[in-house]
């Protein structure tokens, strides 16, 4: 529900269908599947959300890519301390992960920021 509320494309691609396909792909691939998890303050950064993420990826050949959100309207990034705390939780539970820093955040060109600033002329 949370995913489909914030990502309209998820309505036609629920995790119940996507995850089995990713598991199958991971069995064929030499590399683990990268699951991008963008942390948004007050939306998906609470402990129960991280628990659900861990249940989703546990025992699979997945790597969680923690991405700090770029400020975009009502979507705000979590603070750096929370990202570090989430990393510690994932480490404790042996969930492979890495952190992604958007190099464009400081100039308003992080993931999604530029597209949000463009107004369609048609």
C-alpha positions in Angstrom: 0.0 0.0 0.0 2.7 2.5 0.9 4.7 1.8 -2.3 1.6 2.1 -4.6 0.5 5.3 -2.8 3.8 7.0 -3.6 4.7 5.3 -6.8 1.7 5.0 -9.2 3.5 2.5 -11.4 3.5 0.1 -8.5 -0.2 -0.4 -8.8 0.4 -2.4 -11.9 3.6 -3.9 -10.6 3.0 -5.1 -7.0 5.9 -6.5 -5.1 4.1 -9.9 -5.0 4.8 -10.1 -8.7 8.1 -8.3 -8.9 10.0 -10.1 -6.2 9.6 -13.6 -7.6 10.9 -12.3 -11.0 13.9 -10.7 -9.3 14.7 -13.9 -7.4 14.6 -15.8 -10.7 16.8 -13.3 -12.3 19.3 -13.3 -9.4 19.6 -17.1 -9.9 20.7 -16.5 -13.5 22.9 -13.5 -12.9 26.5 -13.5 -11.7 25.7 -10.4 -9.6 23.1 -9.9 -6.9 20.0 -7.9 -7.6 20.2 -4.3 -6.4 17.1 -3.1 -4.5 17.0 0.7 -4.4 15.5 2.0 -1.1 15.2 5.7 -1.0 14.7 7.0 2.5 12.0 9.7 2.9 11.5 11.4 6.2 8.2 10.4 7.8 7.2 8.2 4.9 9.4 5.0 4.9 12.1 5.6 7.5 10.6 4.2 10.6 11.8 0.9 12.2 8.7 -1.0 11.1 9.5 0.0 7.5 13.1 -1.2 7.8 11.8 -4.4 9.3 9.5 -4.9 6.3 12.5 -4.2 4.0 14.6 -6.8 5.7 11.8 -9.4 5.5 11.5 -8.7 1.8 15.2 -9.2 1.0 16.3 -11.8 3.7 17.7 -15.0 2.2 17.7 -13.6 -1.4 20.7 -12.6 -3.6 19.8 -8.9 -3.1 21.8 -5.9 -2.1 20.0 -2.9 -0.6 21.1 0.4 -2.1 20.2 3.0 0.5 19.6 6.3 -1.2 19.1 9.6 0.6 16.2 11.4 -0.9 16.6 14.7 -2.6 14.2 17.4 -1.2 11.2 17.5 -3.5 7.9 19.1 -2.4 6.5 17.1 0.5 9.2 14.4 0.1 12.1 15.3 2.4 15.3 13.5 3.1 16.1 11.9 6.5 19.0 13.2 8.4 22.4 11.5 8.1 22.2 10.0 11.6 19.1 8.1 10.5 20.8 6.7 7.4 23.7 5.5 9.6 21.2 4.0 12.0 19.5 2.1 9.2 22.9 0.8 8.0 23.7 -0.4 11.6 20.3 -2.3 11.6 21.0 -3.9 8.2 24.6 -4.8 9.4 23.2 -6.4 12.5 20.9 -8.6 10.5 23.5 -9.4 7.9 21.6 -7.7 5.1 24.1 -6.7 2.3 23.8 -3.0 1.5 25.6 0.1 0.3 24.9 3.8 0.6 24.4 6.0 -2.4 25.1 9.7 -2.2 23.5 11.9 -5.0 26.2 14.3 -6.1 23.7 16.7 -7.5 21.6 17.4 -4.4 23.4 20.6 -3.4 22.7 22.2 -6.7 19.1 21.0 -7.1 19.8 18.3 -9.6 19.5 15.2 -7.4 17.4 12.3 -8.5 14.0 13.6 -9.5 14.7 17.2 -8.7 15.4 18.4 -12.2 12.4 16.6 -13.7 10.1 18.1 -11.0 11.3 21.6 -11.9 10.5 21.3 -15.6 7.0 22.4 -16.6 5.5 20.8 -19.6 4.6 23.1 -22.4 2.0 20.8 -24.0 
